[in-house]
């Protein structure tokens, strides 16, 4: 979840976040870039949704936390695919 001011466009925010994360992954695990076709870490698309000023932050946090299945997360973590987390 990201909070921003209205003067930043969604595209600018997403581009910045994608760039920072990809740079960090490549810095920590340089072998990843060699395994990617064309060196592209992210796909072209993204999904954005908004939450009003009075949105229920706890509900959203719970939703984000509960994405995926716990067993799948453990397998991914075991395979070092989620090294940043």
Secondary structure, 3 states (H helix, E strand, C coil): CCCCCCCCCHHHHHHHHHHHHHHHHHHHCCHHHHHCHHHCCCCCCCCCCCCCCCCCHHHHHHHHHCCCCHHHHHHHHHCCCCCCC
